[in-house]
Amino acid sequence: MTNNTTQTLLSQLQSMTTVVADTGDIGAIERFRPIDATTNPSLITAAASLPSSLPLIEEALHDARAEGLAADALVDRAIDLLTVRLGIEILKLIKGRVSTEVDARLSYDTAETIAKAHELIDLYAQAGIDKSRVLIKIAATWEGIQAARALELEGIHCNLTLIFGLHQAIACADAGITLISPFVGRILDWYKKHDGKDSYPIELDPGVLSVREIYAYFKQHGHKTEVMGASFRSIAQVTALAGCDLLTIAPALLAELSEETGVLTQQLSIENAKQPPIASIDMTQEVFEKMHNDNLMAFELLQGGIGGFVKAREQLTSQLRQMAGIPDIHR
């Protein structure tokens, strides 16, 4: 915490939390210079629409063609190449790590998720990027968590995404996952729609409370897995989680935080996470599935999140097929 009211909220936040840029836009990363950066299929698709990405797309298609692949495999390979090359460009601008997501269509297939993660890490390695600078991003299904468990044992670090419930977070911590991404804004959106409310006061915001509960559980029970709040709708949600291990924030909100001043109070810390006590849960697959099925919000949002990422990849597939002169099967 600081008493210097002339400091921006962003600069104060950076003194308490690792601030991550939630974007694939190279220009935004150049502006805010975060420690880490996260991407997902939606962000990659958005980044691919920028004129600055055209050379990377053309290069990815060229190299995929050189492998002699059939149309569908060619486009899938080009997407992987493009995703990694955007990651490489991002890594030129940051000191930390980039999160690169596995194809969401593999979210319920442990073996295929592991295989795809190896492909992505190999592509980074071919460009001279050490695996320590890459987080493989995987949807937090039970199968995805088990894939990440195996990858972590190999020294491939993972970011488990689409976290909506404590059961997902605990399963990740038990599996030794490096990082998890609870989705603050999507949780709030679901409750607003479900409860027919226009808003919640920040102290009752369901997304904020979810991250605080996960953070407290991890600190109380000595889990090393880091918590990275994600999917923010307002700077109020961001500042309500000041002190969280990491926060990944979209450029528009980073801009707001960089323009506002005032005293920012740290909300989360290891010390204040000790109370009230939260009972430990033995997270077996059976317990996970029961808690998941009993949590309508988490059940719906995990399914919807995976579906949204699959749709974003299909949009990018259509764009690349058009550029490559391949008939588009998605129309």
Backbone torsions as a table, in degrees:
resi	resn	phi	psi	omega
1	MET	NA	149.7	177.8
2	THR	-135.4	151.9	176.7
3	ASN	-98.9	4.7	-178.8
4	ASN	-83.7	98.3	-175.1
5	THR	-73.8	-6.4	177.1
6	THR	-85.4	-10.6	177.8
7	GLN	-77.1	145.5	177.9
8	THR	-71.2	158.4	176.0
9	LEU	-61.9	-35.3	-179.1
10	LEU	-65.1	-45.3	-178.8
11	SER	-64.6	-37.0	177.0
12	GLN	-68.4	-42.0	179.0
13	LEU	-60.5	-39.8	-178.5
14	GLN	-65.9	-19.7	177.7
15	SER	-81.4	-12.8	-177.6
16	MET	-117.3	-20.0	-171.1
17	THR	-142.9	145.7	171.1
18	THR	-76.4	115.8	-177.9
19	VAL	-92.2	128.7	-175.9
20	VAL	-117.9	141.4	177.1
21	ALA	-88.8	125.2	-178.9
22	ASP	-96.1	77.5	-174.2
23	THR	-167.3	157.7	170.2
24	GLY	-110.0	9.2	-178.7
25	ASP	-82.2	109.9	-177.5
26	ILE	-59.1	-39.0	-179.6
27	GLY	-60.8	-41.4	179.3
28	ALA	-66.5	-38.1	179.3
29	ILE	-67.8	-38.5	175.6
30	GLU	-60.3	-37.8	-177.3
31	ARG	-70.2	-46.6	-170.7
32	PHE	-96.8	-16.3	176.2
33	ARG	45.6	60.2	178.6
34	PRO	-72.5	168.9	174.7
35	ILE	-71.3	-50.5	-179.1
36	ASP	-120.7	171.7	174.2
37	ALA	-144.0	146.7	177.7
38	THR	-119.0	144.8	173.0
39	THR	-129.0	161.5	171.3
40	ASN	-148.0	174.2	-177.2
41	PRO	-56.6	-36.9	179.2
42	SER	-66.4	-41.2	-179.7
43	LEU	-70.5	-36.9	177.0
44	ILE	-64.7	-42.6	178.7
45	THR	-62.3	-42.4	177.7
46	ALA	-64.4	-42.7	180.0
47	ALA	-64.1	-35.3	-178.7
48	ALA	-66.4	-20.4	179.9
49	SER	-81.9	-9.8	-179.6
50	LEU	-78.8	138.7	179.2
51	PRO	-54.9	-32.6	-178.4
52	SER	-65.6	-19.1	-178.7
53	SER	-87.4	-11.2	-175.2
54	LEU	-55.0	-45.9	179.0
55	PRO	-60.3	-36.9	179.4
56	LEU	-67.4	-38.8	179.0
57	ILE	-65.6	-46.5	-179.1
58	GLU	-62.5	-38.8	178.5
59	GLU	-66.3	-41.1	179.7
60	ALA	-63.8	-43.8	178.3
61	LEU	-64.7	-41.2	179.7
62	HIS	-60.8	-46.9	-177.3
63	ASP	-69.9	-33.6	177.2
64	ALA	-67.4	-40.5	176.8
65	ARG	-61.1	-38.2	-177.4
66	ALA	-63.5	-18.3	179.0
67	GLU	-84.9	-3.2	175.8
68	GLY	69.5	32.7	-175.9
69	LEU	-86.0	153.5	172.6
70	ALA	-69.6	166.8	-169.3
71	ALA	-51.9	-55.4	-175.8
72	ASP	-63.4	-45.2	179.9
73	ALA	-65.5	-34.6	179.4
74	LEU	-62.0	-46.2	-177.9
75	VAL	-68.7	-41.0	177.2
76	ASP	-59.8	-42.9	178.8
77	ARG	-65.3	-39.9	179.4
78	ALA	-63.6	-37.3	177.8
79	ILE	-64.2	-43.2	177.6
80	ASP	-61.8	-43.8	179.6
81	LEU	-63.0	-43.1	179.6
82	LEU	-64.6	-44.0	-179.1
83	THR	-59.2	-45.9	-179.7
84	VAL	-68.4	-39.1	-178.9
85	ARG	-68.6	-34.5	171.9
86	LEU	-64.2	-40.2	176.5
87	GLY	-60.3	-41.4	179.1
88	ILE	-64.0	-42.3	177.8
89	GLU	-62.6	-39.4	177.9
90	ILE	-63.6	-43.4	-177.6
91	LEU	-64.0	-22.7	176.0
92	LYS	-67.3	-20.1	-173.0
93	LEU	-107.5	-10.3	-176.6
94	ILE	-124.2	160.5	-179.7
95	LYS	-90.6	-20.2	-171.8
96	GLY	-101.1	-127.1	-169.9
97	ARG	-118.7	155.7	171.4
98	VAL	-114.7	137.6	175.3
99	SER	-92.7	126.5	-178.6
100	THR	-123.6	124.5	-168.7
101	GLU	-90.6	139.2	172.1
102	VAL	-72.1	147.6	176.3
103	ASP	-47.5	119.8	-175.6
104	ALA	-63.9	-18.4	177.6
105	ARG	-65.7	-14.8	-178.4
106	LEU	-97.2	10.5	-170.2
107	SER	-60.4	-24.1	-179.4
108	TYR	-110.0	18.6	-178.7
109	ASP	-126.3	102.4	-176.0
110	THR	-61.8	-49.2	-175.8
111	ALA	-64.2	-44.0	-179.2
112	GLU	-68.3	-33.8	176.4
113	THR	-63.6	-44.1	177.9
114	ILE	-61.2	-44.4	-178.9
115	ALA	-62.8	-43.1	179.8
116	LYS	-66.4	-38.7	177.3
117	ALA	-60.0	-42.3	177.9
118	HIS	-61.6	-40.7	178.9
119	GLU	-61.1	-44.8	-178.5
120	LEU	-65.5	-44.8	178.8
121	ILE	-62.4	-38.8	178.0
122	ASP	-63.5	-39.8	178.2
123	LEU	-64.0	-40.9	175.8
124	TYR	-63.4	-42.8	-178.8
125	ALA	-61.1	-38.5	178.9
126	GLN	-62.4	-24.7	178.0
127	ALA	-94.3	7.3	178.3
128	GLY	81.7	17.0	-179.8
129	ILE	-95.9	121.1	179.1
130	ASP	-70.5	146.8	-177.6
131	LYS	-62.9	-18.8	178.9
132	SER	-67.1	-16.3	-178.8
133	ARG	-98.4	6.1	-177.9
134	VAL	-124.9	133.4	169.4
135	LEU	-108.6	121.5	175.9
136	ILE	-79.7	123.1	-173.2
137	LYS	-99.4	126.1	-172.9
138	ILE	-135.9	139.4	176.2
139	ALA	-65.5	139.6	-173.2
140	ALA	-84.0	55.6	164.0
141	THR	-78.7	167.4	176.1
142	TRP	-59.1	-42.7	-178.6
143	GLU	-65.7	-39.8	178.2
144	GLY	-65.1	-39.7	179.3
145	ILE	-64.6	-39.1	178.9
146	GLN	-68.7	-34.5	174.7
147	ALA	-63.0	-44.6	-180.0
148	ALA	-64.9	-36.3	176.3
149	ARG	-56.2	-47.6	-179.0
150	ALA	-65.7	-40.8	-179.5
151	LEU	-65.3	-41.3	179.4
152	GLU	-61.8	-36.0	178.3
153	LEU	-65.2	-23.7	177.0
154	GLU	-88.5	-2.5	-177.1
155	GLY	87.2	13.2	175.0
156	ILE	-97.6	113.4	-173.2
157	HIS	-83.4	147.1	-171.0
158	CYS	-127.8	152.2	172.9
159	ASN	-120.0	110.0	179.6
160	LEU	-88.9	121.5	-171.5
161	THR	-109.4	175.3	-177.4
162	LEU	57.8	48.6	176.4
163	ILE	-89.6	119.8	-179.2
164	PHE	-125.9	-8.6	-177.0
165	GLY	-141.4	154.4	179.4
166	LEU	-59.8	-32.6	-178.8
167	HIS	-62.7	-39.6	177.7
168	GLN	-64.5	-44.3	-178.2
169	ALA	-62.2	-44.9	-179.0
170	ILE	-64.7	-42.5	178.5
171	ALA	-60.0	-38.6	178.0
172	CYS	-66.1	-44.3	179.8
173	ALA	-62.8	-43.0	178.6
174	ASP	-62.3	-29.5	-178.8
175	ALA	-85.4	-0.9	178.4
176	GLY	74.5	29.9	-178.9
177	ILE	-70.6	143.9	-178.7
178	THR	-67.5	-43.8	-168.0
179	LEU	-151.1	143.5	172.6
180	ILE	-126.9	153.9	-178.0
181	SER	-123.1	91.0	172.7
182	PRO	-73.0	138.3	-172.3
183	PHE	-97.8	93.6	-174.0
184	VAL	-61.5	-53.3	-174.1
185	GLY	-65.7	-39.7	-178.9
186	ARG	-67.1	-34.5	176.4
187	ILE	-64.7	-45.4	177.8
188	LEU	-60.1	-45.8	-180.0
189	ASP	-56.1	-43.2	-177.2
190	TRP	-64.0	-45.7	-178.0
191	TYR	-68.6	-35.9	177.3
192	LYS	-61.5	-44.0	179.3
193	LYS	-69.1	-45.0	-176.7
194	HIS	-65.3	-40.3	-176.0
195	ASP	-94.3	-1.9	179.5
196	GLY	65.5	36.2	-179.3
197	LYS	-110.1	148.3	176.6
198	ASP	-82.2	-28.4	-176.8
199	SER	-163.4	167.5	172.7
200	TYR	-128.4	143.7	170.3
201	PRO	-62.2	148.1	-171.6
202	ILE	-58.8	-31.8	-179.9
203	GLU	-71.3	-12.2	177.6
204	LEU	-117.1	8.0	-179.1
205	ASP	-61.0	117.9	-175.0
206	PRO	-61.4	-33.0	178.7
207	GLY	-69.2	-43.8	177.7
208	VAL	-62.6	-45.0	-179.2
209	LEU	-63.4	-34.6	179.1
210	SER	-63.6	-45.3	-179.9
211	VAL	-66.4	-40.6	178.8
212	ARG	-62.2	-38.5	178.8
213	GLU	-65.8	-44.8	179.3
214	ILE	-62.9	-46.0	179.9
215	TYR	-58.7	-46.3	-179.2
216	ALA	-63.4	-42.7	179.6
217	TYR	-60.2	-47.0	-177.7
218	PHE	-62.7	-44.3	-177.4
219	LYS	-70.5	-38.6	179.7
220	GLN	-65.4	-35.8	-174.1
221	HIS	-103.4	11.4	171.7
222	GLY	71.4	25.1	178.5
223	HIS	-76.8	137.5	-179.2
224	LYS	-87.4	-14.4	178.8
225	THR	-57.0	130.2	-178.8
226	GLU	-86.3	149.1	179.8
227	VAL	-105.4	124.5	178.2
228	MET	-122.3	100.2	176.5
229	GLY	-58.7	141.4	-175.3
230	ALA	-142.7	171.2	172.4
231	SER	60.7	61.6	-177.8
232	PHE	-91.7	146.1	178.3
233	ARG	-104.0	-16.7	-176.0
234	SER	-157.6	160.0	176.1
235	ILE	-70.4	-20.6	176.0
236	ALA	-63.5	-39.8	176.3
237	GLN	-64.8	-40.4	-179.6
238	VAL	-62.8	-51.9	-175.6
239	THR	-68.6	-23.9	176.6
240	ALA	-70.1	-12.5	178.8
241	LEU	-116.0	18.3	177.2
242	ALA	-57.1	128.3	-176.7
243	GLY	106.0	-13.6	174.2
244	CYS	-59.1	154.6	-176.2
245	ASP	-50.7	-52.0	177.6
246	LEU	-143.4	156.0	171.5
247	LEU	-136.2	126.6	177.1
248	THR	-102.5	123.9	-164.7
249	ILE	-129.7	134.8	179.7
250	ALA	-69.1	153.8	-177.0
251	PRO	-54.5	-38.3	-178.7
252	ALA	-61.3	-40.5	179.4
253	LEU	-76.4	-33.4	173.9
254	LEU	-60.0	-39.3	178.9
255	ALA	-63.3	-44.5	177.8
256	GLU	-60.0	-44.8	-179.4
257	LEU	-64.7	-31.1	-178.9
258	SER	-78.3	-13.0	-177.8
259	GLU	-103.7	-19.1	-177.7
260	GLU	-95.7	144.0	177.0
261	THR	-118.9	174.5	-177.3
262	GLY	130.7	169.8	-178.5
263	VAL	-81.7	125.5	177.1
264	LEU	-104.0	121.8	-179.5
265	THR	-95.0	132.7	177.9
266	GLN	-68.4	127.5	-175.6
267	GLN	-99.1	-33.5	-177.9
268	LEU	-116.9	136.1	174.7
269	SER	-155.8	160.2	178.6
270	ILE	-58.9	-38.5	-177.5
271	GLU	-64.9	-48.9	-176.1
272	ASN	-80.7	-4.2	176.1
273	ALA	-83.0	-5.4	-174.2
274	LYS	-76.8	-17.3	-179.0
275	GLN	-131.7	146.3	-9.0
276	PRO	-74.7	158.3	-178.5
277	PRO	-66.8	143.1	177.9
278	ILE	-117.0	126.7	-177.1
279	ALA	-65.6	141.6	177.4
280	SER	-71.6	144.5	179.5
281	ILE	-119.5	129.1	175.2
282	ASP	-81.2	103.5	-169.0
283	MET	-92.4	87.2	171.2
284	THR	-85.8	171.0	176.8
285	GLN	-61.4	-39.5	-179.8
286	GLU	-62.7	-44.8	179.1
287	VAL	-65.3	-42.6	178.8
288	PHE	-57.3	-50.6	-176.6
289	GLU	-65.1	-36.8	178.4
290	LYS	-67.0	-47.4	179.8
291	MET	-63.4	-36.4	-179.5
292	HIS	-68.4	-45.0	-179.3
293	ASN	-68.8	-26.4	179.2
294	ASP	-82.8	-12.5	-177.3
295	ASN	-105.7	92.9	-174.5
296	LEU	-59.2	-40.2	-179.9
297	MET	-60.1	-52.1	-178.3
298	ALA	-63.8	-40.5	-179.7
299	PHE	-60.3	-50.3	-177.4
300	GLU	-68.7	-41.4	-175.7
301	LEU	-72.8	-33.9	176.6
302	LEU	-65.2	-47.2	177.9
303	GLN	-60.8	-45.6	-178.6
304	GLY	-66.2	-37.6	179.4
305	GLY	-65.3	-43.9	177.1
306	ILE	-62.1	-44.7	178.8
307	GLY	-60.2	-38.3	179.3
308	GLY	-66.5	-38.9	178.8
309	PHE	-69.8	-36.1	176.4
310	VAL	-63.9	-42.8	179.2
311	LYS	-62.6	-41.7	179.0
312	ALA	-62.2	-40.2	178.1
313	ARG	-65.1	-37.6	178.1
314	GLU	-63.5	-37.6	177.5
315	GLN	-63.7	-42.7	178.2
316	LEU	-67.1	-37.8	176.5
317	THR	-58.8	-45.1	178.7
318	SER	-60.6	-42.4	-179.7
319	GLN	-62.8	-44.4	-178.2
320	LEU	-72.0	-35.2	176.6
321	ARG	-63.3	-40.2	178.8
322	GLN	-63.7	-44.7	-179.7
323	MET	-65.4	-31.4	-178.4
324	ALA	-87.5	-4.2	-179.4
325	GLY	73.1	30.3	179.2
326	ILE	-104.6	131.0	177.8
327	PRO	-52.1	137.1	-174.8
328	ASP	-88.1	113.9	-177.5
329	ILE	-76.9	-12.7	-176.2
330	HIS	-90.9	2.0	179.2
331	ARG	-103.1	NA	NA
